[in-house]
Amino acid sequence: GFGGTAPGVLNTASENRLIGKANLDWQLDRYNRLKFGGEYTKYKTSTYNQGATNQSFSDIWLAKPTRYNFFAEDRLDLGDVVLVGGLRYDYFDVGASKWKDFPRISSAPGFTPDQLDAYLEPFKSHNYLSPHVQVAFPVTERTNFRLSYAQQVQQPDFSVVLFGSNTDLSITNTNNNYGSDLDFGKSILFEFGVRHAFSDDMVLDVTVYNKDNLANPAGRLIPLNDPIGNKRNDIRLTVNQDFGNTRGLDMRLDRRFGNIFNGSLAYSFQDARNTGSDPYSYINYGSRILSGLGGTNAAPPQQAQPVGTSRPHNIAGQMAFNFPADYKQGSVVGAILKRVGVFSIFRYASGTPYTRCSSDDLGSVEVTNGIPCARELAGDFNAARLPAFKEFNLRVTKGFAIGKLDLTAYMDGRNILNLKNIGTVYTTTGSTVNPESQAQAWTADSTTFASFWTKNPGTYDAATGNITLAPSNAACGNYQDASGNSAAPTCYYYRKSEQRFGNGDGIYTLAEQRRASDSNRLATYHISRFAFAGRIVRFGMEVNF
């Protein structure tokens, strides 16, 4: 262990899988093509996660889950019209046990280990039958239409189901997260699209879709009866209570000019809303904020909110110029451009959403997006957005030969225009600047300056805040700290600070102290803390023998 002590957490995990798959593709006749198949997976998984000195937030379990699925599909080809229909059956069983009613058993009156089985029950098995239908047909000679409808399920992660399943509440506390007997997460997807070819060199594709998310895993505060003291406690359980909707539009235009240029331009609009961006959004964020009514935990969202990764508007494109080795042979232009490649990718996207904190919530002064507010929200969850993301990448290559060597020189530029993209802001101001944060930092530093020099009489002017420093480094040996110990090093550092941030006259003015304070916290307020990387350019050479 570090320094001869025990490590903080003992952690190990293992998983073995036995997987079997089978598929049959059968052309029954000229119209029908049948597909059948299935997959079977048997797991053996275990986790041991426990503190070396206590059992709080421990996570220990053994499980032998099973899951399998079967599907059947028929593709009916009627010439211009193609119809696909199918069914899928999904099943899973966690293969483990859990507490029957409440994660606090071992400390119950009269409990003994030989009674354990009476307090346990197996996780339930779950199954679901989901259909899907697709149809495609031409509208004109150059235009095709497609339509699809599907129900889909997502098996929950077994580690989420089993999390804390053997952790007794008596050895941890109510901040412990617990899994539960989770069912499949379900979704219903509807999509239709049109593809139109203006010519062999230009094609437009448009897709519109809607996805309803039903009963996905989400952490919630669930009131359960505690057998110790027969009282109710809010327990952090993961349950099937997340819901939401994703709808959007995708457009893509592909264009080609001869053999030299090809490119594409895409636009997408997406409105993605759920009660959380991930299963633990509410547990890790909203539940830690006290409601203004009674000081209780804020309730989970009662309607779907924008998810943290949602970018409603996206524009992206790529262009590629490839000049062959025989391009305009015998000309100056041909000599320059032959075997030259120019590749570019550009993107513009809406900023991701975040939750604003109240501007008068002084406990949230240092809070940035993604971190819970200390006390009060300024609006709904994820109601604010970061600035848009903008990027232009460029790669240029030039091929040539030296003797038998085939060489390619390249320049690879990321964010070649050095566009500033903000990824972090203060949630009380919605920007990269927070005067209140800087004021609090200066107050703390100013107090430190004053508290040191007031222990050394005759050096601090309370009226102006000016400090008369020691006349020399040797004189610093006469200075003491609050405990009466020598403060010579601190005295020396202040002398050097005044020389750097002041005029070197030995009088450390309030303005000079403020410059030193701001410089000391430069990393805290510098734009690099808030922005993504700027321009990055690489030059290189590829050698092919």
N, C-alpha and C positions, 0 to 999 in steps of 0.2 A: 504494500500500500504506500501512498504518498507520505513521505515523512515518517514512515513506520506506523501509520494509522490504517484502519480498515477503509476500504473504498466506500464511496457513498452509496452505491447501488450494486447489488449482485444481479446480473441479467444474463439469461441464456434462453434460447428458443430453438426449436427444431420442427421440421415438417417433412414427412414422406408422403408421396402420392403414387398410387397405382391407377393408371389410366388406360381405358379400353375404348376404342372407337370403331364404328362400322358404318359404311355408306353404300347404298345401291343406287345406281343411275340407270334407268331402264326406258328405252324408247319403245313404248308399248305399241304404237302404230304411227302413221304419218302425222297425226294430230296431237297425240298425247305423249309427254315425256315425264315419267314418274321418278321422284327421288325419295328414298327412305334412308333413315339413319338414326344414329344415337351415340351417346357418349356416357360412360360410367367412370366415376372417380371415387376412389376410396382413400381417405386421408388418415394419417396418424400424426397428430400435432400436439405440441406441449409448449408451455411458457412458464418461466420462473423469473419473476422480477420483484425483488424485495430489497429494502434498505438493509445495510449491514448492521445497523444499531437499533432499528425499530421496524415495525411491520406496517406503518402507515402507507397507504396507497399501494400496497402490494398487489400483485396480479399473478396468480398461480393456478394453472389448470392443465388437465390432460383431456384430450377428446379424440374420438375416432369418427369424424363426420363422413357422411355419404351423400353424394349427389349424382343424379343422372337425368338425362333428357332423351326424348324421342321426337322425331319430326317426320312428317309426310307432306309431299308437295307435288302438285300436278301442274305442268306447263302445257296449256292448250294453245296450239299455234294454228290459227285460222287464216293464214296468209297475211293480210294487212293488219289483222287484230291479233294481239297476243294477250292471253289471260293466264295469270298465275295465282293459284290459291293453295293454302297450306295450313297445317295445324302443328303446334309444338307443345309437348308436355314436359314440364320441369318439376323436379322433386329434390328436396334436400332434408337431411336429418343431421343435427349437430353432433349427436352421439356423445352427449355428456349430461350431467345433472346440475341442478341449481337449487338454491333455497326456495322453499315453497311460497312464502309470502313476504319475507322481509330479510334484508341482509344483516340481521343481528340475531344470532342464535346461541353461540357458545356461552354468552353471559346471561342467558335467560335463567330464571330461578329453577333449580333442580336439574339442569341439563348435564348429561354425561356423554362422553364420546360414543358409548355403545348405543346411544339413541339416535345417532347421526342419520341413519337411513330414514327414520320417521320424519325428519325435517327436510328431506330432499325429494325432488321429483325430476324425471327426465325432461329435457327440452322436447317440445312437440315437433313432429315432422310437418313439412309444408309442401303443397303442390299447387300447380296452376296450369291451365290449358289456355294457350293464346293462339288466336287465328291471325292470318295475314292474307291480303288480297292485293294484286297488282294488275293493272291493265295498261296497254300501250297500243296506239293506232295512229296512222297518218291522217293529218287534216288536209294537207295538200302534198304535192310531190316533194316539196322541200321542207315541210313542217310536220313534226311529230309531237304527239301529246301523250303524256303518261300520268297515271294516277295510282296512288297506293294508300292502303289503310292497314295498320298493324297494331296489335297489342303486344307489349314486350314486358318481361320481368327481369329484375336484377337480383341475384342472390346476395344477401348481405354478407359482408366480410365476417368470417367466423371469429376473428379476433375482436370485432366490435360486439358480436353477440355474447362472447364469453368473458368480456372485459369485467374484472372484479367479481366474477360469479362465485368465487370461493373466499372473497374478502369480507370478513365479519366486520360490521360497523363498529363493534366494540374496540377494535384495534386501529381504526382510522377515524375519519370524521365525515361530515356531510358534504365536504368538497370532493369526495371520492366519486368518480364516474362509475356507473354500473351498466353492463349490457342487460338485455332482456330477451324474451322469446320472440325475436324479430321474424316477421314474415317477409315474403318477397317485396321489394320495391317495384311498383308497377307504373307503366306509362302507356299512353294511347297516342299513336303517331298518325297524322294525316298529311299527305304530301301530293302536290301535283306540279307538273312542269311542262314546258314547251321548249323544243329545240328547233331552230330555224336556220337553214343554210342559205345565206344570200348568194354564195358562190362556193366553189370548191376551196377557196382561200379565206373565207370569212364565215364564221358560225357564231350564232347567239344562242345562249342557253339561259332560261329563266325558271327558277324553282320557288314555290311558295309552300311553307310547311307550318304545322301547328303540332305541338307536343304537350300533352297534359301529364304532369307528374303527380302520381297518387301514392300516398302512404309510404314515402321514402323514410329511411332512418333519420332521426333527429333527437338530440339531447333535450330533455325537458325536466323541470322540477315537478316531481309527482308526489303528492302528499300520501304517505303510507303510515299505517299504525305501527308504532314502536312498542313491542311487548315489554320493554324495560320502562316502567313507569306508565304504561298504557297511554301514550300520548302520540300525537301526529307529528311527523317530521317530513320536510321536503327533501326527497332523495333525487339525486341526479341520475335519471335513467335514460337510456337510449331506446326510443319507442318509434313505431311507425306513424308519426304525426306530421312529417314534412309534406307539403304539397306546393304546387306551383304550375307555371305554364311557360313554355318557350315557343315563340312564334317568330317567323322571319321570312326574309326574301333574299335569294341569292341570284345574282346576274353575272354572267361571264361572256366576254366577247373575245374570240380568238381570230387573229389576223396574220396573214402571211403574204410576203412579197417575194416571189421567186424563191431562190435557194439561199438568199443572203439574209433576209430579215424575217423573224417571226416574233410575235408578241401576244400578250393577253392583258385584258383589263377586267377587273372584277370588282363588284360592289355587293355588299351584304348589309342588310338591316336585320338586327336581332333584338328582341325584347325578351330577356330571360329573367324570370322572377320565381323565387321560392321563399320559404320562411327562413332559409339560411343558405349560405354559400357552401357549407359542408355540414356533416351531422353534428358538429360541435360548435357551430356558430353562436347559437343562443347560450349554451352552457359557458363558453369561454368569453362571451362579450355581454349580451343583454342581461343575463342573470346576475352579473356582477355589478350592475348599476342599480342603485336604490331608487325606487319610485318616490315621487314627490308626495304621494298619498300614503301616509302611515309609515314611510321609511322601509317598506317591504321591497323584495326583489321585483324588478320590472317584469311584466308579463311577456311571454313570447309573442312575436308578431301574430296578429289575428288575421292578416291578409298577406299575400305574397309580396315580397319586396325585391328590388333589383339585387341579383347575386353579385358577389364581389369581383367576379371575372367578366361581368357583362360589358360589352362594348357595342352599343347600338349601331353605330355607323362605321363601316370599314371599307376603305378603298385600297386596292392593291393591284400591282401590275408588274409585269416583267417584259423586258425587251432583250433580244439577242441578235447581234450582227456577226455573221461568220463569213469571212472572205476567203475563198478557196485559193490554192497555190497558183492557179492559172488565171487569177483575176486580172483582166486588162494587161495581158502580157505585152512587154515592149514599151510601156508607158511609165512615166514617173509615178503617177497615182497608183498604178498596179504594183510597182516595186515597193511602195510604202505600205500599202494595205494588204498585200497577199499574206495569207496565214495569220491575219489579225482577227481577234475575237473581242467583241465588246458585249458584256453582259451586265444588266442592271436590274435591280429589284427596288421598288418603292412601295411605301405603305403609309396610309393615314388612318388612324383609328381613334374613336372616342375614348376619353379617359375612363378609367375604372371607377366605380362608385365607392364612396366611403361615408361614414357617419360623422356629422359635425357635433362637436361639444359646445355647450353654452359658453359664450364669450366671457361671462362673469363667473364661470366656474374656475376659481383660482387653482384648484387641485388638478385641473387638466391643462395647465399652461404648457407643460412639456410634452403633452400627448400628441402623437402623430397618427396618421391614418393606419387602421388595423389594430390599434390598441384601445381597450375600453376607456370610456370617459370615467373620471373619478366620481362624478355626481349627476350631472344633468346633460341631456341631449339637447341639441338645437335643431329640432325637426325629427323626421322619421329615420329609421335605419337605412343606410346607403342612399340617402336622398341627395347627397352632394357628389360631384364628380371631379376627378383630377383633370388637368389640362389634356388636350388631345395628344396622342403619340404620333410622331412624324419621323420618317427615316428614309434615306436614299442610299443604297449600297451599289458599288460599281466595281467590276472586275474587268481589266483589260489584259489581253495576252497577245504575244507576238512570237510566232514560231520561225525558226531559222536553223540552218545546219552549219556545223564546222567540221569539215572532214567527214568522218563516219558518225559523228555525234548529232543527234536530233535534239535541239534545245527549244525550250519555251520559256520566255521571260514573262513575268506577270506582275501586275500591280493590283492588290486587293484592298479596297477601301470600304470600311463600315461606317455608316453615318457620315458619308464623305462631305456633306454640307455643314457638318458640325451643328446640327439642330439641337436645341436644348429641350430635353424631355424630362418633365417633372414626375417623379415616382413617389415622393413623400412630401406632405405638407403638415403644418400644425393644424389640428382639428378645431381650435378655437378661432383661428383667423382665416383658414382656408388658403393660406399662402406659405411661402418659405420664410417669411419674416414674422416675428412675434415680439413686438416691443415690450410686452409684459414679461416675457421670458428673459429678455436681456436686462430689464430693470431689476428683476428678482436676482439674477446672477450678479449684477453690479452691487446690489444691496449686500449680498453675502460677502463679496470680495471686500467691499468698503468696510464692513464690520470687522473683517479679519485684519485689514490694515490698522484700523483704529485700536482694536483690542490689544495688538502687540505693542504699539508705541505708547499707549497709555500706561503700560507697566514700567516705562522708562521715562521718568519725569523730565519735563522741559523739552520734550521732542515733538509733542502733538499739540496743534492749535485747534481746539474744538470749534472755534468760530468760523474758520476758513477750511478746515480739513487738511491743511498743509502739514507736512511732517518734516522736521529738521533732522536730517540723517547724521550718522556718525561722521566726523571730519576725515577719518581714514579707516582703512581696513583694520589696522592695529587697534583702533579705538573700539571696534566692535566687541572686543573681549570684555568690555564693561557692561554689556547689555544682557538682560535676563528675560526668560519667558515667564508665563504666569505661575509656573511651579518653582521659580527661583533658580532654574538651571541656566547654564550659559546659552545664549541665543546668538552667538557670534556668526554661525552660518547664515541664519535668517537675515541678520543685519547686513552681512556681505551681499546677499542676493538682492536686497532692497537697494543698496547702493548701485549695483550693476543695472538694476531695472530702471532706476531714475536716469542713469547715464544713457540708456538705450532709448527710453520713451520720453525723456525730458531733455533739458538743456545742460545737464551735468553740473548745476550750481549747488547741489547738495540739499536743495529744498524740493521735496517730493510733493508737488501741487496736486490738487484734486483732479485736474484735467489730465495730468500725467499718469495718475493712478488709474483713471478710467481707460486711457489708451492701453496700459499694461493689462488691465482686466479683459478688455475686448480681444487683445492679441492672444491672451492665454486661452480664451474660449473660441479661437478662430475655427477649429475643427467642428465645434458644435453648430456654428452659424454659417459655415462656408457652403456654397451652393453644391459642392460635391456630395454633401450629405443628403441632398434632396433630389439630385438629378441623376439620370442614367449616364452611361459612358458617352463621352464626346467622340470626336473623329479618331478613328484608328486606321492607319494605312500600313500595309505590309508590301515589301518588294521581295521577289524571289526568282529563282531559276529552277526549272525542272529539266533533268537530263535523262534522255532515253538512249540506251545503248543498242 
